[in-house]
Amino acid sequence: MSYFKRELDASKPARKPAVAAKNWATKLLDNEQKAKLSIAGREAYRIQSENGLTHDLSFDDWRREQVQIAVQKAGLRECTNNDFRAVLARFYRLAGRETEATELYAKTGRVKGSDQMGDTHENRELCKALIRDKITASQGAISEAYVAAIVRNKHQGKTIHDLTASELQQLVYTITARLSKKE
């Protein structure tokens, strides 16, 4: 590289990080991910229907119901990369593949696209489970809608599924504090 070219490069502002890396978590599933989920879902449906646990639902209706249970979304078309592991783990558990479902979360490491240490799928799911437990234990004092309103107000319109592990931990503290005020 010539001296002139180096001088020219030094005068330019630094490049911004790729937008794709920032938006990875909110990107919709690609066809390969949907195919993997469909295969796992088909296996789980077969096993569940053999045991009479599908309530005579068609595969598509059953799959939508299971996606709704796993990530609170209407179907695979609405799922993002953040939802992929949760839905796949749900199907693996229903198919009796508990160890593989557990490994999905055990091997994850930091969430792709996140720059925070400790922002892992496990930590996010743990915090979400704590929040669900606090809602249940409150015996109607708080609801999921109340928690969603807290998230919207504190995090500029985000949903609970968009929060990082540290933001979810702060939400646990907020809910605990508000429950102690209500007592």
FIKOLZA-1660 file (N, C-alpha, C; in steps of 0.1 Angstrom, whole numbers, plus 5000, padded with zeros to 4 digits):
% residues 183
   i   px   py   pz ch aa at
   1 5009 4988 5000  A  M  N
   1 5000 5000 5000  A  M CA
   1 5009 5012 5000  A  M  C
   2 5006 5022 4992  A  S  N
   2 5014 5034 4990  A  S CA
   2 5011 5043 5002  A  S  C
   3 5021 5052 5004  A  Y  N
   3 5020 5062 5014  A  Y CA
   3 5008 5071 5012  A  Y  C
   4 5005 5075 5000  A  F  N
   4 4993 5083 4997  A  F CA
   4 4980 5076 5000  A  F  C
   5 4979 5063 4997  A  K  N
   5 4967 5056 5000  A  K CA
   5 4965 5055 5015  A  K  C
   6 4976 5053 5023  A  R  N
   6 4975 5052 5037  A  R CA
   6 4970 5065 5043  A  R  C
   7 4975 5076 5038  A  E  N
   7 4971 5089 5043  A  E CA
   7 4956 5091 5040  A  E  C
   8 4952 5087 5028  A  L  N
   8 4938 5089 5024  A  L CA
   8 4929 5081 5033  A  L  C
   9 4933 5068 5036  A  D  N
   9 4925 5060 5045  A  D CA
   9 4924 5065 5059  A  D  C
  10 4935 5071 5064  A  A  N
  10 4935 5077 5077  A  A CA
  10 4926 5089 5079  A  A  C
  11 4924 5095 5068  A  S  N
  11 4915 5107 5069  A  S CA
  11 4900 5104 5069  A  S  C
  12 4897 5092 5065  A  K  N
  12 4883 5088 5064  A  K CA
  12 4878 5084 5078  A  K  C
  13 4865 5086 5081  A  P  N
  13 4860 5082 5094  A  P CA
  13 4860 5066 5095  A  P  C
  14 4860 5061 5107  A  A  N
  14 4859 5047 5109  A  A CA
  14 4846 5041 5104  A  A  C
  15 4847 5029 5099  A  R  N
  15 4836 5022 5093  A  R CA
  15 4826 5018 5105  A  R  C
  16 4814 5019 5102  A  K  N
  16 4804 5015 5112  A  K CA
  16 4802 5000 5112  A  K  C
  17 4799 4994 5123  A  P  N
  17 4797 4979 5123  A  P CA
  17 4786 4975 5114  A  P  C
  18 4786 4963 5109  A  A  N
  18 4776 4958 5099  A  A CA
  18 4763 4958 5105  A  A  C
  19 4753 4963 5098  A  V  N
  19 4739 4963 5103  A  V CA
  19 4734 4949 5105  A  V  C
  20 4739 4940 5096  A  A  N
  20 4734 4926 5097  A  A CA
  20 4737 4920 5111  A  A  C
  21 4749 4923 5116  A  A  N
  21 4752 4918 5129  A  A CA
  21 4744 4924 5140  A  A  C
  22 4740 4936 5139  A  K  N
  22 4731 4942 5149  A  K CA
  22 4717 4937 5149  A  K  C
  23 4713 4935 5137  A  N  N
  23 4699 4930 5135  A  N CA
  23 4697 4915 5134  A  N  C
  24 4707 4908 5138  A  W  N
  24 4706 4893 5137  A  W CA
  24 4695 4888 5145  A  W  C
  25 4693 4893 5157  A  A  N
  25 4683 4887 5166  A  A CA
  25 4669 4889 5161  A  A  C
  26 4666 4900 5154  A  T  N
  26 4653 4903 5150  A  T CA
  26 4650 4898 5135  A  T  C
  27 4660 4892 5129  A  K  N
  27 4658 4887 5116  A  K CA
  27 4650 4874 5116  A  K  C
  28 4641 4873 5106  A  L  N
  28 4632 4862 5105  A  L CA
  28 4640 4849 5102  A  L  C
  29 4634 4838 5105  A  L  N
  29 4641 4825 5102  A  L CA
  29 4643 4823 5087  A  L  C
  30 4654 4817 5083  A  D  N
  30 4657 4814 5069  A  D CA
  30 4651 4800 5066  A  D  C
  31 4651 4797 5054  A  N  N
  31 4644 4784 5049  A  N CA
  31 4651 4772 5056  A  N  C
  32 4664 4772 5058  A  E  N
  32 4671 4761 5064  A  E CA
  32 4666 4759 5078  A  E  C
  33 4665 4770 5086  A  Q  N
  33 4660 4769 5099  A  Q CA
  33 4646 4764 5100  A  Q  C
  34 4637 4769 5091  A  K  N
  34 4623 4764 5090  A  K CA
  34 4623 4750 5087  A  K  C
  35 4631 4745 5078  A  A  N
  35 4631 4731 5074  A  A CA
  35 4635 4722 5086  A  A  C
  36 4645 4727 5094  A  K  N
  36 4650 4719 5106  A  K CA
  36 4638 4719 5116  A  K  C
  37 4632 4730 5118  A  L  N
  37 4620 4730 5128  A  L CA
  37 4609 4721 5123  A  L  C
  38 4606 4721 5110  A  S  N
  38 4595 4713 5105  A  S CA
  38 4598 4698 5106  A  S  C
  39 4611 4694 5104  A  I  N
  39 4614 4680 5105  A  I CA
  39 4613 4676 5120  A  I  C
  40 4618 4684 5129  A  A  N
  40 4617 4681 5143  A  A CA
  40 4603 4681 5148  A  A  C
  41 4595 4691 5142  A  G  N
  41 4581 4691 5146  A  G CA
  41 4573 4679 5141  A  G  C
  42 4576 4675 5129  A  R  N
  42 4570 4663 5123  A  R CA
  42 4572 4651 5132  A  R  C
  43 4585 4649 5136  A  E  N
  43 4588 4638 5145  A  E CA
  43 4581 4639 5158  A  E  C
  44 4581 4651 5164  A  A  N
  44 4573 4652 5177  A  A CA
  44 4559 4650 5175  A  A  C
  45 4553 4654 5164  A  Y  N
  45 4538 4652 5162  A  Y CA
  45 4535 4638 5160  A  Y  C
  46 4544 4630 5153  A  R  N
  46 4542 4616 5151  A  R CA
  46 4542 4609 5165  A  R  C
  47 4551 4612 5173  A  I  N
  47 4552 4606 5186  A  I CA
  47 4540 4610 5195  A  I  C
  48 4537 4622 5195  A  Q  N
  48 4526 4627 5203  A  Q CA
  48 4512 4621 5198  A  Q  C
  49 4511 4620 5185  A  S  N
  49 4498 4614 5180  A  S CA
  49 4497 4600 5183  A  S  C
  50 4508 4592 5183  A  E  N
  50 4508 4578 5186  A  E CA
  50 4503 4576 5201  A  E  C
  51 4506 4586 5209  A  N  N
  51 4502 4585 5223  A  N CA
  51 4489 4592 5226  A  N  C
  52 4483 4597 5216  A  G  N
  52 4470 4603 5217  A  G CA
  52 4470 4617 5224  A  G  C
  53 4481 4624 5222  A  L  N
  53 4482 4637 5229  A  L CA
  53 4481 4649 5220  A  L  C
  54 4476 4647 5207  A  T  N
  54 4475 4658 5198  A  T CA
  54 4461 4664 5197  A  T  C
  55 4451 4658 5205  A  H  N
  55 4437 4662 5205  A  H CA
  55 4431 4663 5191  A  H  C
  56 4435 4654 5182  A  D  N
  56 4430 4653 5169  A  D CA
  56 4432 4666 5161  A  D  C
  57 4443 4673 5164  A  L  N
  57 4446 4685 5156  A  L CA
  57 4455 4680 5144  A  L  C
  58 4454 4688 5133  A  S  N
  58 4462 4685 5121  A  S CA
  58 4476 4689 5125  A  S  C
  59 4486 4685 5117  A  F  N
  59 4500 4688 5120  A  F CA
  59 4502 4703 5121  A  F  C
  60 4497 4710 5111  A  D  N
  60 4499 4725 5110  A  D CA
  60 4493 4732 5122  A  D  C
  61 4481 4728 5126  A  D  N
  61 4475 4734 5138  A  D CA
  61 4482 4731 5151  A  D  C
  62 4487 4718 5152  A  W  N
  62 4494 4714 5164  A  W CA
  62 4507 4721 5164  A  W  C
  63 4514 4723 5153  A  R  N
  63 4527 4730 5153  A  R CA
  63 4525 4744 5157  A  R  C
  64 4515 4751 5152  A  R  N
  64 4513 4765 5155  A  R CA
  64 4510 4766 5170  A  R  C
  65 4502 4756 5176  A  E  N
  65 4500 4757 5190  A  E CA
  65 4512 4755 5198  A  E  C
  66 4521 4746 5194  A  Q  N
  66 4534 4744 5201  A  Q CA
  66 4543 4756 5200  A  Q  C
  67 4543 4763 5188  A  V  N
  67 4551 4775 5187  A  V CA
  67 4546 4786 5196  A  V  C
  68 4533 4787 5197  A  Q  N
  68 4526 4796 5206  A  Q CA
  68 4531 4794 5220  A  Q  C
  69 4531 4781 5224  A  I  N
  69 4535 4778 5238  A  I CA
  69 4550 4781 5240  A  I  C
  70 4558 4778 5230  A  A  N
  70 4573 4780 5232  A  A CA
  70 4577 4795 5232  A  A  C
  71 4572 4803 5223  A  V  N
  71 4577 4816 5221  A  V CA
  71 4566 4827 5220  A  V  C
  72 4553 4823 5223  A  Q  N
  72 4542 4832 5222  A  Q CA
  72 4541 4839 5209  A  Q  C
  73 4543 4832 5198  A  K  N
  73 4541 4837 5184  A  K CA
  73 4532 4828 5177  A  K  C
  74 4525 4833 5167  A  A  N
  74 4514 4826 5160  A  A CA
  74 4520 4814 5151  A  A  C
  75 4532 4815 5146  A  G  N
  75 4537 4805 5138  A  G CA
  75 4552 4807 5134  A  G  C
  76 4557 4799 5126  A  L  N
  76 4571 4800 5122  A  L CA
  76 4574 4812 5114  A  L  C
  77 4564 4817 5107  A  R  N
  77 4566 4829 5099  A  R CA
  77 4569 4841 5107  A  R  C
  78 4565 4842 5119  A  E  N
  78 4567 4853 5128  A  E CA
  78 4580 4851 5137  A  E  C
  79 4585 4839 5137  A  C  N
  79 4597 4836 5146  A  C CA
  79 4609 4843 5140  A  C  C
  80 4618 4847 5150  A  T  N
  80 4631 4853 5146  A  T CA
  80 4642 4843 5151  A  T  C
  81 4654 4847 5148  A  N  N
  81 4666 4839 5152  A  N CA
  81 4666 4837 5167  A  N  C
  82 4661 4847 5175  A  N  N
  82 4660 4846 5189  A  N CA
  82 4651 4834 5193  A  N  C
  83 4641 4831 5185  A  D  N
  83 4631 4821 5189  A  D CA
  83 4635 4807 5184  A  D  C
  84 4645 4806 5175  A  F  N
  84 4648 4793 5169  A  F CA
  84 4651 4782 5179  A  F  C
  85 4660 4785 5189  A  R  N
  85 4664 4775 5199  A  R CA
  85 4653 4770 5208  A  R  C
  86 4645 4780 5212  A  A  N
  86 4634 4777 5221  A  A CA
  86 4623 4767 5214  A  A  C
  87 4620 4770 5201  A  V  N
  87 4611 4762 5194  A  V CA
  87 4616 4748 5191  A  V  C
  88 4629 4748 5187  A  L  N
  88 4635 4735 5184  A  L CA
  88 4636 4727 5197  A  L  C
  89 4640 4733 5208  A  A  N
  89 4640 4726 5221  A  A CA
  89 4627 4720 5225  A  A  C
  90 4616 4728 5222  A  R  N
  90 4602 4724 5225  A  R CA
  90 4599 4711 5217  A  R  C
  91 4602 4711 5204  A  F  N
  91 4599 4700 5196  A  F CA
  91 4608 4688 5200  A  F  C
  92 4620 4690 5204  A  Y  N
  92 4629 4679 5208  A  Y CA
  92 4623 4673 5221  A  Y  C
  93 4619 4681 5230  A  R  N
  93 4613 4676 5243  A  R CA
  93 4601 4668 5240  A  R  C
  94 4592 4672 5231  A  L  N
  94 4580 4665 5228  A  L CA
  94 4583 4652 5221  A  L  C
  95 4594 4652 5214  A  A  N
  95 4598 4639 5207  A  A CA
  95 4605 4630 5216  A  A  C
  96 4608 4634 5229  A  G  N
  96 4615 4625 5238  A  G CA
  96 4630 4626 5237  A  G  C
  97 4635 4637 5231  A  R  N
  97 4649 4639 5229  A  R CA
  97 4654 4649 5239  A  R  C
  98 4652 4646 5252  A  E  N
  98 4655 4656 5263  A  E CA
  98 4669 4661 5263  A  E  C
  99 4679 4651 5261  A  T  N
  99 4693 4655 5262  A  T CA
  99 4696 4665 5251  A  T  C
 100 4691 4663 5239  A  E  N
 100 4694 4672 5228  A  E CA
 100 4688 4685 5230  A  E  C
 101 4676 4686 5236  A  A  N
 101 4670 4698 5240  A  A CA
 101 4678 4706 5250  A  A  C
 102 4683 4699 5260  A  T  N
 102 4691 4705 5270  A  T CA
 102 4704 4710 5264  A  T  C
 103 4710 4703 5255  A  E  N
 103 4723 4707 5249  A  E CA
 103 4721 4719 5240  A  E  C
 104 4709 4722 5235  A  L  N
 104 4707 4734 5227  A  L CA
 104 4710 4746 5235  A  L  C
 105 4707 4746 5248  A  Y  N
 105 4709 4757 5257  A  Y CA
 105 4723 4757 5263  A  Y  C
 106 4728 4745 5266  A  A  N
 106 4740 4743 5273  A  A CA
 106 4752 4748 5264  A  A  C
 107 4752 4747 5251  A  K  N
 107 4763 4750 5243  A  K CA
 107 4763 4764 5237  A  K  C
 108 4753 4772 5241  A  T  N
 108 4750 4784 5233  A  T CA
 108 4761 4795 5235  A  T  C
 109 4765 4798 5247  A  G  N
 109 4774 4809 5248  A  G CA
 109 4766 4822 5246  A  G  C
 110 4773 4833 5243  A  R  N
 110 4767 4846 5241  A  R CA
 110 4757 4846 5229  A  R  C
 111 4746 4853 5231  A  V  N
 111 4736 4854 5220  A  V CA
 111 4743 4861 5208  A  V  C
 112 4741 4856 5196  A  K  N
 112 4747 4862 5185  A  K CA
 112 4741 4876 5182  A  K  C
 113 4750 4885 5180  A  G  N
 113 4746 4899 5178  A  G CA
 113 4746 4907 5190  A  G  C
 114 4748 4901 5202  A  S  N
 114 4749 4908 5214  A  S CA
 114 4763 4911 5218  A  S  C
 115 4766 4923 5223  A  D  N
 115 4779 4927 5227  A  D CA
 115 4781 4926 5242  A  D  C
 116 4772 4921 5250  A  Q  N
 116 4773 4920 5264  A  Q CA
 116 4777 4906 5269  A  Q  C
 117 4787 4906 5278  A  M  N
 117 4791 4894 5284  A  M CA
 117 4779 4889 5293  A  M  C
 118 4777 4876 5293  A  G  N
 118 4767 4870 5301  A  G CA
 118 4753 4870 5295  A  G  C
 119 4752 4875 5283  A  D  N
 119 4739 4876 5276  A  D CA
 119 4737 4863 5268  A  D  C
 120 4734 4852 5275  A  T  N
 120 4733 4839 5269  A  T CA
 120 4718 4835 5269  A  T  C
 121 4716 4825 5261  A  H  N
 121 4702 4820 5260  A  H CA
 121 4697 4815 5273  A  H  C
 122 4707 4808 5280  A  E  N
 122 4703 4802 5293  A  E CA
 122 4699 4813 5303  A  E  C
 123 4707 4824 5304  A  N  N
 123 4704 4835 5313  A  N CA
 123 4691 4842 5310  A  N  C
 124 4688 4843 5297  A  R  N
 124 4676 4849 5293  A  R CA
 124 4664 4840 5297  A  R  C
 125 4665 4828 5294  A  E  N
 125 4654 4818 5298  A  E CA
 125 4652 4817 5313  A  E  C
 126 4663 4817 5320  A  L  N
 126 4663 4817 5335  A  L CA
 126 4655 4829 5340  A  L  C
 127 4658 4841 5335  A  C  N
 127 4651 4853 5339  A  C CA
 127 4636 4853 5336  A  C  C
 128 4633 4848 5324  A  K  N
 128 4619 4847 5319  A  K CA
 128 4612 4837 5328  A  K  C
 129 4618 4826 5332  A  A  N
 129 4612 4817 5341  A  A CA
 129 4610 4823 5355  A  A  C
 130 4619 4831 5360  A  L  N
 130 4617 4838 5373  A  L CA
 130 4606 4847 5372  A  L  C
 131 4604 4854 5361  A  I  N
 131 4593 4864 5359  A  I CA
 131 4580 4856 5359  A  I  C
 132 4579 4845 5352  A  R  N
 132 4567 4837 5352  A  R CA
 132 4564 4832 5366  A  R  C
 133 4574 4828 5373  A  D  N
 133 4571 4823 5387  A  D CA
 133 4566 4834 5396  A  D  C
 134 4571 4846 5394  A  K  N
 134 4567 4858 5403  A  K CA
 134 4553 4861 5399  A  K  C
 135 4549 4861 5386  A  I  N
 135 4535 4864 5382  A  I CA
 135 4526 4853 5388  A  I  C
 136 4530 4841 5388  A  T  N
 136 4521 4830 5394  A  T CA
 136 4520 4831 5409  A  T  C
 137 4531 4834 5415  A  A  N
 137 4532 4836 5430  A  A CA
 137 4524 4848 5435  A  A  C
 138 4522 4858 5426  A  S  N
 138 4516 4870 5431  A  S CA
 138 4501 4868 5432  A  S  C
 139 4495 4857 5427  A  Q  N
 139 4481 4854 5429  A  Q CA
 139 4472 4865 5424  A  Q  C
 140 4475 4870 5412  A  G  N
 140 4467 4881 5406  A  G CA
 140 4471 4895 5408  A  G  C
 141 4481 4897 5417  A  A  N
 141 4485 4911 5420  A  A CA
 141 4492 4917 5408  A  A  C
 142 4499 4909 5400  A  I  N
 142 4505 4914 5387  A  I CA
 142 4501 4904 5376  A  I  C
 143 4501 4908 5364  A  S  N
 143 4498 4899 5353  A  S CA
 143 4508 4901 5342  A  S  C
 144 4507 4892 5332  A  E  N
 144 4517 4893 5320  A  E CA
 144 4515 4907 5313  A  E  C
 145 4503 4912 5313  A  A  N
 145 4500 4925 5306  A  A CA
 145 4507 4936 5314  A  A  C
 146 4507 4935 5327  A  Y  N
 146 4514 4945 5336  A  Y CA
 146 4529 4945 5333  A  Y  C
 147 4535 4933 5332  A  V  N
 147 4549 4931 5330  A  V CA
 147 4552 4937 5316  A  V  C
 148 4544 4934 5306  A  A  N
 148 4546 4939 5293  A  A CA
 148 4546 4954 5292  A  A  C
 149 4537 4960 5300  A  A  N
 149 4536 4975 5301  A  A CA
 149 4549 4981 5307  A  A  C
 150 4554 4974 5317  A  I  N
 150 4567 4978 5323  A  I CA
 150 4578 4978 5313  A  I  C
 151 4579 4967 5306  A  V  N
 151 4589 4966 5295  A  V CA
 151 4588 4977 5285  A  V  C
 152 4575 4979 5280  A  R  N
 152 4573 4989 5270  A  R CA
 152 4577 5003 5274  A  R  C
 153 4574 5006 5287  A  N  N
 153 4577 5019 5292  A  N CA
 153 4592 5021 5295  A  N  C
 154 4599 5011 5300  A  K  N
 154 4613 5012 5304  A  K CA
 154 4622 5011 5292  A  K  C
 155 4618 5003 5281  A  H  N
 155 4627 5000 5270  A  H CA
 155 4622 5004 5257  A  H  C
 156 4615 5016 5256  A  Q  N
 156 4611 5022 5244  A  Q CA
 156 4604 5013 5234  A  Q  C
 157 4593 5006 5239  A  G  N
 157 4585 4998 5230  A  G CA
 157 4589 4984 5228  A  G  C
 158 4600 4979 5234  A  K  N
 158 4604 4965 5232  A  K CA
 158 4594 4956 5238  A  K  C
 159 4596 4943 5235  A  T  N
 159 4588 4933 5242  A  T CA
 159 4598 4925 5251  A  T  C
 160 4592 4916 5259  A  I  N
 160 4601 4909 5268  A  I CA
 160 4611 4900 5261  A  I  C
 161 4607 4896 5249  A  H  N
 161 4616 4887 5241  A  H CA
 161 4627 4894 5234  A  H  C
 162 4627 4908 5234  A  D  N
 162 4638 4916 5228  A  D CA
 162 4648 4920 5238  A  D  C
 163 4646 4917 5251  A  L  N
 163 4655 4922 5262  A  L CA
 163 4667 4913 5263  A  L  C
 164 4678 4919 5267  A  T  N
 164 4690 4912 5270  A  T CA
 164 4689 4906 5284  A  T  C
 165 4699 4897 5287  A  A  N
 165 4698 4890 5300  A  A CA
 165 4699 4901 5312  A  A  C
 166 4708 4911 5310  A  S  N
 166 4709 4921 5321  A  S CA
 166 4696 4929 5322  A  S  C
 167 4689 4932 5311  A  E  N
 167 4677 4940 5311  A  E CA
 167 4666 4931 5318  A  E  C
 168 4666 4918 5315  A  L  N
 168 4656 4909 5321  A  L CA
 168 4659 4908 5336  A  L  C
 169 4671 4908 5340  A  Q  N
 169 4675 4907 5355  A  Q CA
 169 4670 4920 5362  A  Q  C
 170 4671 4931 5355  A  Q  N
 170 4666 4944 5361  A  Q CA
 170 4651 4943 5362  A  Q  C
 171 4644 4937 5352  A  L  N
 171 4630 4935 5352  A  L CA
 171 4625 4927 5364  A  L  C
 172 4633 4916 5367  A  V  N
 172 4630 4908 5379  A  V CA
 172 4631 4916 5392  A  V  C
 173 4641 4925 5393  A  Y  N
 173 4642 4933 5404  A  Y CA
 173 4631 4943 5405  A  Y  C
 174 4627 4949 5394  A  T  N
 174 4615 4958 5394  A  T CA
 174 4602 4951 5398  A  T  C
 175 4600 4939 5393  A  I  N
 175 4588 4932 5397  A  I CA
 175 4588 4929 5412  A  I  C
 176 4600 4924 5417  A  T  N
 176 4601 4921 5431  A  T CA
 176 4598 4934 5439  A  T  C
 177 4603 4945 5435  A  A  N
 177 4601 4957 5443  A  A CA
 177 4586 4961 5443  A  A  C
 178 4580 4961 5431  A  R  N
 178 4566 4965 5430  A  R CA
 178 4557 4955 5437  A  R  C
 179 4561 4942 5438  A  L  N
 179 4553 4933 5446  A  L CA
 179 4554 4936 5460  A  L  C
 180 4566 4940 5465  A  S  N
 180 4567 4943 5479  A  S CA
 180 4559 4955 5483  A  S  C
 181 4558 4965 5474  A  K  N
 181 4550 4977 5476  A  K CA
 181 4535 4974 5477  A  K  C
 182 4531 4964 5469  A  K  N
 182 4516 4960 5469  A  K CA
 182 4512 4953 5481  A  K  C
 183 4521 4947 5489  A  E  N
 183 4518 4939 5500  A  E CA
 183 4514 4948 5512  A  E  C
% end
